Amino acid sequence: MENTYKSAGVDIEAGDETVKRIKSLAKSTFNKNVISDIGLFGAFYELDLLQYKHPVLVSSVDGVGTKLKIAFALNKHNTVGQDLVNHCVNDIAVCGAKPLYFLDYLAFGKLDPEKAEKIIEGFSIASKQNDCALIGGETAEMPGLYSENEYDMSGTIVGIVEKEKVINGKKIIKGDVLLGFASNGLHTNGYSLARKILLEKYKLTDKISDLEYSLGEELLRVHKSYLKLISHLKENLNVKGLSHITGGGIIGNTKRIIHEDLSLNINWNAWKVPALFKLIQSTGNISDEEMRKVFNIGIGLIAVADKNDVESAIKLSNEVGEQPIIIGEVV
């Protein structure tokens, strides 16, 4: 038998078919700054710098971890792309940046054009919601590295901020207040532990009391974008620091933006921990300390504000449909 790339597990036709399917999805996110078509070796983005004195580009790269295992098991692929874009957007938004464009990397064991289209549909939905162009990406087929029904993904985002308006936490002082904003479930962190514990006892299709949806649907809830909230707060208030709560939890992430001489006093009873986290904790017999280190336990974003600005911050948050909770202070 003649050896071909296809006999080695790589299907060039499937790659071409995928590109055809996703072109219109990516193009639907383009704005006037995108000046190239899909298919060139690089993606072109024209910067409009007239409104900036000292523009600074801010970038971040991330994945969605083993949350993908839930998507594989449920054969539901249109949400994990949204997770990835929103996660990346939040990571630069907390620095004060406005997202410009996003690039994705997708690697399959066996490339399924339909599956790829669903994933990229997720990228395009979230890119449009965050006013960000899905400007390019790479789709690879890697037989032997990933199993046939599995894939991995990562994303890179680039945004822009005025140098003087970078939010870096340097002005945070003792007595500043921590405002917490609700997460939409696990977001993209802690899935290895959650899966280990929950799937020993439950099926993803199980409907468990206190959970709104089936376990699988709860675990696939989309990582929330806080861009609209952050933009509204920073335009109208002196926000001293913002913390995106991912791996490492509330303390681990928020300590990154305060001076090492300062500490955080969190009132862990200030909010109601969502049922899914309680289920994970009780099923796995996990300590509070471990839960707080691994998961966001219901708080996906923290804003640090002067105590005199708290009322204004709450009012501004309410204007964009958010209900902040005072969860502690800087000490």
Secondary structure, 3 states (H helix, E strand, C coil): CCCCCCCCCCCHHHHHHHHHHHHHHHHCCCCCCECCCCCCCCCCECCCCCCCCCEEEEEEEEECCCHHHHHHHHCCCCCHHHHHHHHHHHHHHCCCCEEEEEEEEEEECCCCHHHHHHHHHHHHHHHHHCCCEEEEEEEEECECCECCCCEEEEEEEEEEEEHHHCCCCCCCCCCCEEEEEECCCCCCCCHHHHHHHHHHHCCCCCCCCCCCCCHHHHHCCCCCCCHHHHHHHHHHCCCCEEEECCCCHHHHHHHHHCCCCCCEEECCCCCCCCHHHHHHHHHHCCCHHHHHHHCCCCEEEEEEECHHHHHHHHHHHHHCCCCCEEEEEEC
